């Protein structure tokens, strides 16, 4: 699985878009990008995943660069409840997820 | 209630004791997983199961035993607990498919070994 690199922490103002970057320069052609988040003391929660195309669901948008070496998770209107650790994971079908250190997002009023 | 549940939510035990953590899911997902999360760190996979009676080791299996006699249950046993096994344990389930690995996590069991 590709090694992913994320900033350790980020701040975002409530109501603004939160843009969380992830570098995965060694990602393979059939390797997916998955995003999970973990709110304090809770189990991780699946957010979104993608392969090549940008993806959007009710929680977030995922923008993957054309060369697939990086991606950005976008929370369009961050709320205080979005304060969490966000994990970017490179995933091969059939393998297991490997959670790294993630980005600690602090949404501030 | 539908979903994935873990019990107990909190457990304090002594070194050398056997402890079993329970995990139950109501979705009939094929795959189930056990992770541990040490304070301030990411999750590490202990064991996983692809179906009833099929289990496999993850990244940190030593000191743990699992079984899966029924699809919905996946208990994790610490045969002789050690202080290094003090951690938060998360169970998860999933229906793995082509590119699909959306895992649904339980609330966690906070285990302290004294």
Interface residues (C-beta under 8 A of the other chain):
Chain A: X32 X34 X36 X41 X42 X43 X44 X45 X46 X49 X51 X87 X91 X93 X94 X96 X97 X98 X99 X100 X101 X102
Chain B: X33 X35 X41 X42 X43 X44 X45 X48 X58 X59 X90 X92 X96 X97 X98 X99 X100 X101 X102 X103 X104 X105 X106 X107 X108
